[in-house]
Amino acid sequence: MSAAWVVHKFGGTSLANAERYRQVATIMQAEEGPRKVLIVSAMHKVTDALIALADLARTRDNTYLACADALKARHVETVEALLPREEGLLKVLESDFRDIKEILRGVYLSRAYSDRTLELIAGYGELWSAQMLNAHLNSLGIASSWLDARTVLTVEPAASSPRSAITWSITLGWRENSSARLAKRGSTFGRSRRVPRRGTSRR
């Protein structure tokens, strides 16, 4: 019988810079057990910064472009400090920030954004965080794969919750959808025993 998975959650303060990512890896190396799941937040204050970009674009404040560049520079600096020879993540950041700026341009022109657009923009930070930690673990010889939780978890508003409600009631369709998706994705992990994941969002 295979060992149970042990789940760890690291918030943004624990992932504020390259040194904090190294500390997380050290904790994982010292932790007993062969199978671990690491659920990570975005780097400290990154989600807030991404939401602020959308708000700046919505009010046609042209500083949103400079703020986006500063946020990109912070992540590039972290990748270069953590993984000096890592080109793949730098290309990911280049592509993602190009996409973000295109989305923000639409927000700028329309002076509005939908909930889903804001979720899309705000969710990038967790994706970057999971990929950076995963790459760092692999660079240390620790078998790891990263997983975007949106590909396996399905979260929907409860039928009794009106769309106009400020606070939504949500249901997690684990048995019907998520469990099957996770089992399918699990077969792709191969020998990996540590799986950094980003947080969930509504789909």
C-alpha positions as CSV (number, residue, x, y, z in Angstrom):
1,M,0.0,0.0,0.0
2,S,1.4,3.4,-1.0
3,A,2.2,6.1,1.6
4,A,-0.4,8.8,2.1
5,W,0.2,12.3,0.7
6,V,1.3,14.9,3.2
7,V,0.0,18.4,2.3
8,H,1.8,21.6,3.1
9,K,0.6,25.2,2.5
10,F,2.9,28.1,2.1
11,G,1.5,31.6,2.0
12,G,3.0,34.7,0.3
13,T,5.1,35.8,3.3
14,S,6.8,32.4,3.2
15,L,7.6,33.0,-0.5
16,A,8.6,36.7,-0.5
17,N,12.0,36.3,-2.3
18,A,14.5,33.8,-3.5
19,E,15.9,33.1,0.0
20,R,12.4,32.2,1.2
21,Y,12.0,29.7,-1.6
22,R,15.3,28.1,-0.5
23,Q,14.0,27.9,3.0
24,V,10.8,26.1,1.9
25,A,13.0,23.6,0.0
26,T,15.1,23.0,3.1
27,I,12.0,22.4,5.1
28,M,10.8,19.8,2.6
29,Q,14.2,18.1,2.5
30,A,14.0,17.7,6.3
31,E,10.4,16.5,6.4
32,E,9.9,12.8,6.6
33,G,7.7,11.0,4.1
34,P,8.0,10.2,0.4
35,R,4.9,11.9,-0.9
36,K,4.2,15.6,-0.4
37,V,1.9,18.2,-1.9
38,L,2.9,21.8,-1.5
39,I,0.1,24.4,-2.0
40,V,1.7,27.8,-2.7
41,S,0.4,31.3,-2.8
42,A,1.8,34.0,-5.0
43,M,4.9,35.9,-3.8
44,H,4.2,38.4,-1.0
45,K,1.7,41.0,-2.1
46,V,1.8,39.9,-5.8
47,T,-1.9,39.1,-6.0
48,D,-2.7,42.6,-4.6
49,A,-0.3,44.1,-7.2
50,L,-2.0,42.2,-10.1
51,I,-5.4,43.4,-8.9
52,A,-4.1,46.9,-8.7
53,L,-2.9,46.7,-12.3
54,A,-6.5,46.0,-13.4
55,D,-7.8,48.9,-11.3
56,L,-5.2,51.3,-12.8
57,A,-6.1,50.2,-16.3
58,R,-9.8,50.5,-15.6
59,T,-9.4,54.1,-14.5
60,R,-7.1,54.8,-17.5
61,D,-4.1,55.5,-15.3
62,N,-1.2,55.0,-17.7
63,T,1.1,54.0,-14.9
64,Y,-0.3,50.5,-15.1
65,L,2.3,49.7,-17.7
66,A,5.3,50.8,-15.5
67,C,3.8,48.9,-12.6
68,A,3.5,45.8,-14.7
69,D,7.1,46.1,-15.7
70,A,8.2,46.5,-12.1
71,L,6.2,43.4,-11.1
72,K,7.9,41.5,-14.0
73,A,11.3,42.7,-12.9
74,R,10.7,41.4,-9.3
75,H,10.0,37.9,-10.6
76,V,12.9,37.9,-13.1
77,E,15.2,39.0,-10.2
78,T,13.9,36.1,-8.1
79,V,14.3,33.5,-10.9
80,E,17.8,34.7,-11.6
81,A,18.8,34.6,-7.9
82,L,17.2,31.2,-7.4
83,L,18.0,29.5,-10.7
84,P,20.9,31.3,-12.5
85,R,20.8,29.1,-15.5
86,E,17.0,28.8,-15.9
87,E,15.9,30.2,-19.2
88,G,12.5,28.5,-19.4
89,L,10.9,30.4,-16.6
90,L,12.2,33.7,-17.9
91,K,10.5,32.9,-21.2
92,V,7.3,32.0,-19.3
93,L,7.4,35.4,-17.5
94,E,8.0,37.2,-20.8
95,S,5.1,35.5,-22.5
96,D,2.7,35.9,-19.5
97,F,3.4,39.6,-19.0
98,R,2.8,40.2,-22.7
99,D,-0.5,38.5,-22.3
100,I,-1.4,40.4,-19.2
101,K,-0.6,43.7,-20.9
102,E,-2.9,42.7,-23.8
103,I,-5.7,41.9,-21.3
104,L,-5.1,45.2,-19.5
105,R,-5.2,47.1,-22.7
106,G,-8.8,45.8,-23.2
107,V,-9.6,46.8,-19.6
108,Y,-8.1,50.3,-20.4
109,L,-10.2,50.8,-23.5
110,S,-13.5,49.5,-22.0
111,R,-13.0,51.1,-18.6
112,A,-14.3,47.8,-17.1
113,Y,-13.4,44.2,-16.3
114,S,-15.5,41.2,-15.4
115,D,-15.0,38.9,-12.4
116,R,-13.5,36.2,-14.6
117,T,-11.1,38.7,-16.2
118,L,-9.9,39.8,-12.7
119,E,-9.5,36.2,-11.6
120,L,-7.4,35.5,-14.7
121,I,-5.1,38.4,-14.0
122,A,-4.9,37.8,-10.3
123,G,-4.2,34.1,-10.7
124,Y,-0.9,34.5,-12.5
125,G,1.1,35.0,-9.3
126,E,0.3,31.6,-8.0
127,L,1.2,30.0,-11.3
128,W,4.6,31.7,-11.2
129,S,5.2,30.8,-7.6
130,A,4.5,27.1,-8.2
131,Q,6.7,27.0,-11.2
132,M,9.6,28.7,-9.5
133,L,9.4,26.4,-6.5
134,N,9.1,23.3,-8.7
135,A,12.2,24.3,-10.7
136,H,14.2,25.0,-7.6
137,L,13.3,21.6,-6.1
138,N,14.3,19.9,-9.4
139,S,17.6,21.8,-9.4
140,L,18.4,20.3,-6.0
141,G,17.8,16.8,-7.4
142,I,14.4,16.5,-5.7
143,A,11.9,14.9,-8.1
144,S,8.9,17.3,-8.4
145,S,6.1,18.2,-10.8
146,W,4.0,21.3,-10.6
147,L,0.2,21.3,-11.1
148,D,-2.3,24.1,-11.8
149,A,-5.2,23.1,-9.5
150,R,-7.7,24.6,-12.0
151,T,-7.0,21.6,-14.3
152,V,-8.3,19.1,-11.7
153,L,-10.6,21.0,-9.3
154,T,-14.0,22.2,-10.4
155,V,-15.7,24.9,-8.3
156,E,-19.1,26.2,-9.1
157,P,-21.5,28.7,-7.5
158,A,-24.2,26.9,-5.5
159,A,-27.6,26.8,-7.2
160,S,-29.1,28.7,-4.4
161,S,-26.7,31.6,-4.6
162,P,-27.7,34.4,-6.9
163,R,-25.0,35.8,-9.2
164,S,-25.6,39.2,-7.8
165,A,-24.7,38.1,-4.3
166,I,-21.6,39.8,-2.9
167,T,-20.4,36.6,-1.2
168,W,-20.9,33.5,-3.2
169,S,-21.7,30.1,-1.8
170,I,-19.6,27.5,-3.7
171,T,-19.7,23.8,-4.1
172,L,-16.7,21.6,-4.8
173,G,-17.6,18.8,-7.2
174,W,-15.0,16.4,-5.8
175,R,-16.6,13.0,-6.4
176,E,-18.2,13.8,-9.7
177,N,-15.4,15.7,-11.4
178,S,-12.3,16.6,-9.4
179,S,-11.3,13.2,-8.2
180,A,-11.4,11.7,-11.7
181,R,-9.4,14.6,-13.1
182,L,-6.8,14.3,-10.3
183,A,-6.4,10.6,-10.9
184,K,-5.9,11.2,-14.6
185,R,-3.3,13.9,-14.0
186,G,-1.7,11.8,-11.2
187,S,-0.6,9.2,-13.8
188,T,1.6,11.9,-15.4
189,F,3.7,12.6,-12.3
190,G,5.9,9.6,-12.9
191,R,8.5,9.3,-10.1
192,S,7.8,12.8,-8.7
193,R,6.9,12.8,-5.0
194,R,6.5,16.5,-4.5
195,V,3.9,18.4,-6.3
196,P,3.8,22.2,-5.9
197,R,0.3,23.5,-6.7
198,R,-1.3,26.9,-7.1
199,G,-4.4,27.7,-5.2
200,T,-7.9,27.0,-6.7
201,S,-10.1,29.5,-8.5
202,R,-13.7,29.3,-9.7
203,R,-14.1,27.7,-13.2
